[in-house]
Structures are given as structure tokens and as C-alpha cells.
Amino acid sequence: MNIERLRTPFFIIALVAMALVVCVELGEHLIVGGFDAGTALTDQAAGAGLQVPAGGQVERPAGLGVPYLALVDVVALFTVALMAAGLVVPAKLQGRLQGIVTLVFAVLLVLAAIGLLVLAVAKLILMVTLLLAFPFGTIAYLIGFGFFPRGTATVILSLIMFLKFVFAGSLAAAQQRFLQNKGLVALVLTSLLCTVAVSFLHGVVPGVLASITDAVAGIVCAVAAIVWAVVLLVGAVVGIVTAAKATADEARSTALAVAT
């Protein structure tokens, strides 16, 4: 990266914007889940021709789609953070450490994404099974998952999309050569497309089924994260091998110089 031509303020804005994106996504369950949804659930059940037993408190289910976006966006944050490290860390040291740090990050991301993917698939199977087990399973589904706060999720997704546009625009303004980095462009596009996919899956079905499509959105994000984690893993291995070879060549050259 050409540090001399880098517009640092825009780069910092991009870094902060993506950090905010990840924070909002990880904190989404604090906004969406855990609040009483009894009235809304009763209305939706009545519209479906079912009666939900009274006397209990029904909470909004915490979604998977928005938090799972963090699996993809943390890759973008990590990538930009590595670039930021180049501003303060000597290039020689960064070259030696970048491959190892990326390898550790990629392995952790793969493990986390696979674990969360299994969780999302299990939740999806549970919800579909309950929904199809009419009437008692359907009632249980309505009580546990029948109300998904699409309005709140839409607001959060709009904020996330805005921050992502700020990130992309600031990154391009910081240095136009970033637009020539095909991997970075593909990563940003993946992040944007995953956000659009989550929003689409939330709105494509009636509200009573939104929890199911939200789980599908989580699966999509987890799969995308696994793909990018594998890409990082391969790149890290190549980088480590290249750095090791360069170090060996440097040591050999030094030894020959001393010998002569």
C-alpha cells in the first residue's frame, strides 16, 4: 500500500464505520430479543385461525440473520485493521507477522462459522418441524417463534447498510487503488449482498414465518463466512511459506557475505 498517497482521515473513517457495523450486529439481540410480544403474537395467531393459550408471557425471539452478518463483516474489519497496522508497524515486521495472525484468525473464524451454522440449521429444522405438526406443534411454534420484530430489524439493517456505504465510500476516497484490489472489492460486495439477502428474507414471507427465513439468512451468512475464512486460510499459508523462504534467502545471503 502506498502510504504517501493514503488519505488517512478517510481511512480512519472507514475503519471506524466497519467497527460500528460489527458492534451493531453483535448487539442486535439486545435490541430485538427478550421483549414482550404477547399482543402481536395473539393478533398474528388470530389471523392464522389459531388461538394461543393465555396466561403466559411471550418474548420476542432473538434473530440469527443480523448477528450472523458479523461473521462476514469481521473479515472486512480484520482486513482493514491489517492495513491500518501497516501505518504504525514496520513493513518488515508486518510481513513476518501478517501471515501468522491471518492464519490464527482464519482458523478461529472457520470454527465459529461452522458451529453457528450447525446451530442455525438445528433451529431451522426445529421451527419447521413444529410448524408442520398441526395443531399443537403449530401453537408451540407460534408461542416460541411466531413473532419476529421485522420493523426493528429493518431499522437496524438500514443503519448497517448506511454504515457499510460510508465504509466503502471512505475506503475509496482514502486511496483509489483500493478499487483495483479485486479481493477487497469482492469482500465488500459480499458484505453488501449478505445484508440485502437478510433484509429480503425478512420481508419475503408473512410475519409469522419470518423467524424461519431469518434462520435461512443466518445459514447464508455462515456459509459466506466459511468461504472467506478458507480464502484467508489459503492466503495465510501462502504468505507464511513466502515469508519463510524470503527469510531463508536473506540468511543465506548474509552468510555468504560474511564468508567472503
C-alpha positions in Angstrom: 0.0 0.0 0.0 1.3 3.4 -1.0 1.3 5.2 2.4 2.3 8.5 0.9 -0.9 8.7 -1.2 -3.2 7.4 1.5 -5.7 9.9 2.8 -5.5 8.9 6.5 -8.7 10.7 7.7 -10.9 8.8 5.2 -9.2 5.6 6.0 -9.8 6.1 9.7 -13.5 6.8 9.0 -13.7 3.6 7.0 -12.2 1.6 9.9 -14.5 3.2 12.5 -17.6 2.6 10.3 -16.9 -1.1 9.9 -16.1 -1.4 13.6 -19.5 0.2 14.3 -21.2 -2.2 11.9 -19.8 -5.2 13.7 -20.7 -3.8 17.1 -24.3 -3.1 15.9 -24.6 -6.6 14.5 -23.3 -8.3 17.6 -25.5 -6.2 19.9 -28.7 -6.7 17.8 -30.0 -9.3 20.2 -30.1 -6.7 23.0 -32.5 -4.6 20.9 -34.6 -7.2 19.2 -34.9 -10.1 21.5 -36.2 -10.5 25.0 -39.2 -8.1 25.0 -42.8 -9.0 25.5 -44.6 -9.9 22.2 -47.8 -11.3 23.6 -50.2 -8.8 21.9 -48.6 -9.0 18.5 -48.4 -12.8 18.7 -52.1 -13.1 19.6 -53.0 -10.9 16.6 -50.9 -13.0 14.2 -52.3 -16.2 15.5 -55.9 -15.0 15.1 -55.1 -14.1 11.5 -53.9 -17.7 11.0 -57.1 -19.1 12.6 -55.4 -20.3 15.7 -55.8 -19.5 19.4 -52.8 -19.0 21.6 -53.4 -20.0 25.3 -53.4 -17.1 27.6 -51.7 -16.7 30.9 -48.0 -16.7 29.9 -45.5 -14.1 28.8 -44.2 -14.4 25.3 -40.9 -12.9 24.4 -39.6 -11.8 21.0 -37.2 -14.4 19.7 -33.7 -13.1 19.1 -32.9 -13.3 15.4 -29.9 -15.0 13.7 -29.7 -13.1 10.4 -28.3 -9.8 11.7 -25.8 -11.2 14.2 -24.6 -13.7 11.7 -23.7 -10.8 9.4 -20.9 -10.2 11.8 -19.2 -13.4 10.6 -18.7 -11.8 7.2 -18.2 -8.2 8.3 -15.5 -9.1 10.8 -13.4 -10.3 7.8 -13.7 -6.8 6.3 -12.8 -5.3 9.7 -9.8 -7.6 10.1 -8.6 -6.8 6.6 -8.8 -3.0 7.1 -7.2 -3.4 10.6 -4.2 -5.2 8.9 -3.9 -2.3 6.5 -4.0 0.2 9.5 -1.3 -1.8 11.2 0.9 -1.0 8.2 0.7 2.7 9.2 2.4 2.1 12.5 4.2 -1.3 12.3 7.5 -1.5 10.3 6.9 -3.2 6.9 9.5 -5.9 7.6 7.9 -6.9 10.9 4.4 -6.7 9.5 5.3 -9.0 6.6 6.5 -11.7 9.1 3.6 -11.4 11.4 0.7 -10.9 9.0 0.6 -14.5 7.8 0.6 -15.9 11.3 -2.1 -13.5 12.5 -4.2 -14.2 9.5 -3.8 -17.9 9.9 -5.0 -17.8 13.5 -7.9 -15.5 12.7 -9.0 -17.7 9.7 -8.9 -20.9 11.8 -11.0 -19.3 14.6 -13.4 -17.9 12.1 -13.9 -21.3 10.4 -14.6 -23.0 13.7 -17.0 -20.2 14.8 -18.8 -20.2 11.5 -19.2 -24.0 11.4 -20.5 -24.1 14.9 -23.0 -21.3 14.3 -24.0 -22.9 11.0 -24.9 -26.1 12.8 -26.9 -24.1 15.4 -28.8 -22.3 12.7 -29.6 -25.5 10.8 -30.8 -27.1 14.0 -33.0 -24.2 14.8 -34.4 -24.1 11.3 -35.3 -27.9 11.5 -36.9 -27.4 14.9 -39.1 -24.5 13.7 -40.2 -26.2 10.5 -41.0 -29.4 12.4 -43.1 -27.5 15.0 -44.9 -25.5 12.3 -45.9 -28.6 10.4 -47.0 -30.5 13.5 -50.6 -29.1 13.4 -52.2 -28.2 15.7 -50.2 -28.4 18.9 -46.8 -28.1 17.3 -48.0 -25.1 15.3 -49.2 -23.5 18.5 -45.9 -24.2 20.1 -44.1 -22.6 17.1 -46.3 -19.5 17.4 -45.6 -19.2 21.1 -41.8 -19.6 20.7 -41.1 -18.2 17.2 -44.3 -16.8 15.8 -43.5 -13.1 16.3 -40.4 -11.6 14.7 -39.9 -7.9 15.0 -39.3 -7.1 11.4 -39.8 -3.4 11.9 -37.0 -3.1 14.4 -34.8 -5.4 12.3 -35.4 -3.3 9.2 -34.3 -0.2 11.1 -31.1 -2.0 12.3 -30.4 -3.3 8.8 -30.9 0.2 7.3 -28.3 1.6 9.8 -25.9 -1.2 9.0 -26.3 -0.6 5.2 -25.7 3.1 5.7 -22.5 2.4 7.7 -21.3 0.0 5.0 -21.8 2.6 2.3 -19.8 5.0 4.5 -17.1 2.3 4.8 -17.0 1.6 1.1 -17.0 5.3 0.1 -14.4 6.3 2.7 -12.2 3.5 1.7 -12.4 4.5 -2.0 -11.7 8.2 -1.0 -8.8 7.1 1.1 -7.0 5.6 -1.9 -8.5 4.9 -5.3 -6.1 1.9 -5.7 -8.3 0.0 -3.2 -10.8 -0.2 -6.1 -8.1 -2.2 -8.0 -7.9 -4.8 -5.2 -10.2 -7.5 -6.5 -10.3 -9.4 -3.3 -11.2 -6.3 -1.2 -13.9 -5.3 -3.7 -15.3 -8.9 -3.7 -15.4 -8.8 0.1 -17.2 -5.5 0.3 -19.7 -6.8 -2.3 -20.2 -10.0 -0.3 -20.9 -7.9 2.8 -23.5 -5.7 1.0 -25.2 -8.7 -0.7 -25.5 -10.6 2.6 -27.2 -7.5 4.1 -29.6 -7.3 1.2 -30.3 -11.1 1.5 -31.1 -10.8 5.2 -33.4 -7.9 4.6 -35.1 -9.7 1.6 -35.6 -12.9 3.6 -37.2 -11.0 6.5 -39.8 -9.4 4.2 -40.5 -12.1 1.7 -42.9 -14.1 3.9 -45.7 -13.3 6.3 -44.6 -12.1 9.7 -45.5 -15.3 11.4 -42.9 -17.2 9.2 -40.1 -14.5 9.5 -38.2 -16.5 12.2 -37.8 -19.3 9.7 -36.5 -17.2 6.9 -34.3 -15.4 9.4 -32.6 -18.7 10.2 -32.1 -19.2 6.5 -30.5 -15.8 6.3 -28.2 -16.9 9.2 -27.2 -20.0 7.2 -26.4 -17.9 4.1 -24.2 -15.6 6.2 -22.4 -18.5 7.9 -21.7 -20.2 4.6 -20.3 -17.0 3.1 -18.1 -16.5 6.2 -16.7 -20.1 5.8 -15.9 -19.4 2.2 -14.0 -16.2 3.1 -12.3 -17.9 6.0 -11.0 -20.6 3.7 -9.7 -17.9 1.3 -7.9 -16.2 4.2 -6.5 -19.6 5.3 -5.1 -20.3 1.9 -3.6 -16.8 1.6 -2.1 -17.1 5.1 -0.4 -20.4 4.3 1.0 -19.0 1.1 2.1 -15.8 2.9 3.9 -17.8 5.7 5.7 -20.0 3.2 6.7 -17.0 1.1 7.9 -15.1 4.3 9.9 -18.2 5.4 11.5 -18.6 2.0 12.4 -14.9 2.0 13.9 -15.2 5.5 15.9 -18.2 4.5 17.2 -16.5 1.4 18.2 -13.4 3.4 20.0 -15.6 5.9 21.8 -17.4 3.1 22.8 -14.1 1.5 24.1 -12.8 4.9 26.1 -16.0 5.5 27.7 -15.8 2.0 28.5 -12.1 2.6 30.2 -12.9 5.9 32.1 -15.8 4.3 33.5 -13.7 1.6 
